[in-house]
Amino acid sequence: MRKFTVGILLIAFYFNSFSQDKEWQNRNYVGFHIGKSVSKINLIYNDPSIFLNLEDPYLSSVNFGLSFKNFSEKLGILNIGISADVNYLKNGGYLNFNLNTDLESTGNVLVKYVPTYIELNPLVDLSFGRRRLHISLLGGPHFSFLIDEEINLITQTNGTYKTKADNSFLFGMDLGAGVDFELKKSSLEIRFMYGLGFTDIFTPEEIDTNLWNNQNRTTSLMLFYYYKL
């Protein structure tokens, strides 16, 4: 018991010594980012035997935008802050239309859906490290606002199908990690993020009688440049 108590006191002293860092101060950054995204439309059918069989169901695109982050709390080697990004991105993919606009079954028609969104990402940013190198864990919601879209029918057909998505506002969750390099008046960050959509792009029962949901899945690798205010 005595050894356990001593161990706890030593750990507490270790973290307290970091928290007394005289160089610590509230920090704010603004900047911009650019990166590469790979996305797909995740299709889940009521019948598990049904699936979209494509060699490459992904859509690749460039994304960019503005960024802000703030660190206002420190706990040992942990910096607790927020990161807020405004992104311009395309994230869509492929799906099948089994119903035309008259809700008549016509068989599977392969569709490539390419939407453009303005996306807001308020994230909790947990940054570990000291001096110039930090590793961050990030997580939070995303809010996507549709500003443009293309629906291209890959399968040749004479039928009439949807030309617009049913939902122009999408909601989801982003999780990821980053490595941040502190410079004198700025910083560079390499960040990997995975976006999990919670909102259907199309009303499922209006494009396929067997479809349960159709939501975005996006993987991004981005480079951030921040200027310290």
C-alpha positions in Angstrom: 0.0 0.0 0.0 2.9 2.4 0.9 4.5 1.8 -2.5 1.2 2.4 -4.3 0.7 5.7 -2.4 4.3 6.8 -3.2 3.8 5.9 -6.9 0.6 8.0 -7.1 2.4 11.0 -5.4 5.3 10.7 -7.9 2.9 10.7 -10.9 1.0 13.7 -9.5 4.2 15.6 -9.0 5.4 14.7 -12.5 2.2 16.1 -14.1 2.1 19.1 -11.8 5.6 20.0 -12.8 4.5 20.3 -16.4 1.4 22.3 -15.5 3.6 24.9 -13.8 5.3 25.7 -17.2 5.9 29.4 -17.1 5.9 29.6 -20.8 2.2 28.5 -21.1 -0.3 31.1 -22.3 -3.6 31.1 -24.1 -2.9 30.6 -27.8 -4.9 31.5 -30.9 -4.2 30.6 -34.5 -5.7 31.4 -37.9 -4.7 29.8 -41.2 -5.7 27.8 -44.2 -5.5 24.2 -45.3 -5.5 22.1 -48.5 -5.7 18.3 -48.9 -7.0 15.3 -50.7 -10.2 13.5 -49.9 -11.5 10.0 -50.9 -15.2 9.4 -50.4 -17.9 6.9 -51.1 -21.6 6.6 -50.5 -22.2 3.9 -47.9 -25.2 1.8 -49.1 -27.0 -0.5 -46.6 -29.8 -2.6 -48.0 -32.7 -4.3 -46.1 -31.5 -7.5 -47.7 -27.9 -8.2 -46.7 -27.3 -10.2 -49.9 -27.7 -7.0 -52.0 -24.6 -4.8 -52.4 -23.1 -2.5 -55.0 -20.3 -4.5 -56.7 -17.8 -2.1 -58.0 -14.0 -2.4 -58.3 -13.6 1.3 -57.4 -16.6 2.9 -55.6 -14.7 5.9 -54.5 -14.6 9.6 -55.5 -11.3 11.4 -55.2 -11.1 15.2 -54.9 -9.2 18.2 -53.6 -10.5 20.1 -50.5 -9.4 23.4 -49.1 -10.5 26.1 -46.6 -9.9 28.3 -43.6 -9.0 27.3 -40.1 -8.9 28.6 -36.6 -7.8 27.0 -33.4 -7.5 28.0 -29.7 -5.7 26.3 -26.8 -7.0 27.7 -23.5 -6.3 24.9 -20.9 -3.3 22.9 -20.0 -3.1 19.7 -17.9 0.4 18.4 -17.7 1.6 17.6 -21.2 -2.0 17.8 -22.5 -3.1 21.0 -24.2 -6.9 21.2 -24.5 -8.4 23.4 -27.2 -10.8 23.7 -30.1 -10.4 23.7 -33.8 -12.9 25.2 -36.3 -12.6 24.7 -40.0 -14.6 25.9 -43.0 -14.1 23.4 -45.9 -14.9 23.5 -49.6 -15.1 19.9 -50.7 -16.6 17.3 -53.0 -17.6 14.0 -51.3 -19.9 11.6 -53.1 -19.6 8.3 -55.0 -21.7 5.7 -56.7 -25.1 4.2 -56.1 -27.9 2.4 -57.9 -31.3 3.9 -58.9 -33.8 1.1 -59.0 -36.8 3.5 -59.2 -37.5 6.3 -61.7 -39.2 9.6 -60.8 -42.6 7.9 -61.2 -41.5 5.4 -58.5 -41.6 2.6 -61.1 -39.1 -0.2 -60.8 -36.8 -0.2 -63.8 -33.9 -2.3 -62.7 -30.6 -1.1 -61.4 -29.2 2.1 -63.0 -25.7 2.9 -61.9 -25.3 6.6 -60.9 -22.2 8.7 -60.1 -23.1 11.5 -57.7 -20.7 14.4 -57.4 -21.9 17.0 -54.8 -20.0 20.1 -53.7 -20.4 21.2 -50.1 -19.4 24.0 -47.7 -18.7 22.2 -44.5 -18.2 23.5 -41.0 -16.1 21.4 -38.5 -16.1 22.4 -34.9 -13.6 20.0 -33.2 -12.2 19.3 -29.8 -8.4 19.3 -30.1 -6.4 17.3 -27.5 -2.7 18.1 -28.2 0.1 16.1 -26.5 3.7 17.3 -26.4 6.1 20.1 -25.5 8.2 22.6 -27.3 7.9 22.4 -31.0 6.3 19.0 -31.7 2.7 18.0 -30.8 0.5 15.1 -31.6 -3.3 15.9 -31.7 -6.4 13.8 -31.4 -9.5 15.5 -32.8 -13.2 14.8 -32.8 -16.5 16.6 -33.3 -19.5 17.1 -35.6 -19.6 18.3 -39.2 -22.3 20.3 -40.9 -22.4 20.2 -44.7 -24.3 22.6 -46.9 -24.9 21.6 -50.5 -23.9 24.3 -53.0 -23.7 22.3 -56.3 -24.2 18.8 -57.6 -23.9 16.5 -60.6 -25.8 13.3 -61.1 -24.4 11.3 -64.0 -26.2 8.1 -65.2 -23.5 5.5 -66.0 -25.9 2.9 -67.2 -27.6 3.8 -70.5 -31.4 4.2 -70.0 -34.3 6.1 -71.5 -36.0 6.5 -68.1 -36.3 9.7 -66.1 -34.5 9.7 -62.7 -33.7 12.2 -59.9 -31.5 15.1 -60.9 -31.1 16.5 -57.4 -30.4 15.1 -53.9 -33.3 15.1 -51.4 -31.2 16.5 -48.6 -29.1 19.7 -49.1 -28.0 19.7 -45.4 -26.0 16.8 -44.0 -24.8 16.1 -40.5 -22.1 13.7 -39.3 -19.1 13.1 -37.1 -15.4 13.6 -37.8 -12.5 11.8 -36.0 -8.8 12.0 -36.6 -5.3 12.7 -35.6 -2.5 15.2 -36.5 1.1 16.1 -36.1 1.9 19.8 -35.4 5.3 21.5 -35.9 5.6 24.8 -34.0 7.6 27.5 -35.8 8.5 31.0 -34.4 5.3 32.8 -35.5 3.4 30.0 -37.1 2.9 26.3 -37.3 2.4 23.5 -39.8 0.1 20.5 -39.2 -0.5 17.3 -41.1 -3.9 15.9 -40.3 -5.7 12.7 -41.1 -9.5 12.7 -40.7 -12.4 10.2 -41.2 -15.9 11.6 -41.7 -18.9 9.5 -40.9 -22.2 10.8 -42.3 -25.4 10.4 -40.4 -27.9 11.9 -42.9 -29.2 10.2 -46.1 -28.4 12.0 -49.3 -31.4 10.6 -51.1 -34.7 9.4 -49.6 -34.0 5.6 -49.7 -37.4 4.3 -50.7 -37.6 6.8 -53.6 -34.6 5.3 -55.4 -34.6 1.7 -54.4 -37.3 -0.4 -52.7 -34.6 -2.5 -50.9 -32.4 0.4 -49.8 -32.2 1.3 -46.0 -29.8 4.2 -46.0 -27.2 6.1 -48.2 -24.7 8.2 -46.3 -21.2 9.7 -47.0 -18.0 8.2 -45.8 -14.9 10.4 -46.3 -11.2 10.0 -45.6 -9.0 13.1 -45.9 -5.3 13.9 -45.6 -4.6 17.6 -45.2 -1.8 20.1 -44.7 -2.6 23.1 -42.4 -0.7 26.4 -42.1 -1.4 28.5 -39.0 -0.3 31.9 -38.0 -0.1 32.6 -34.3 -2.1 35.7 -33.2 
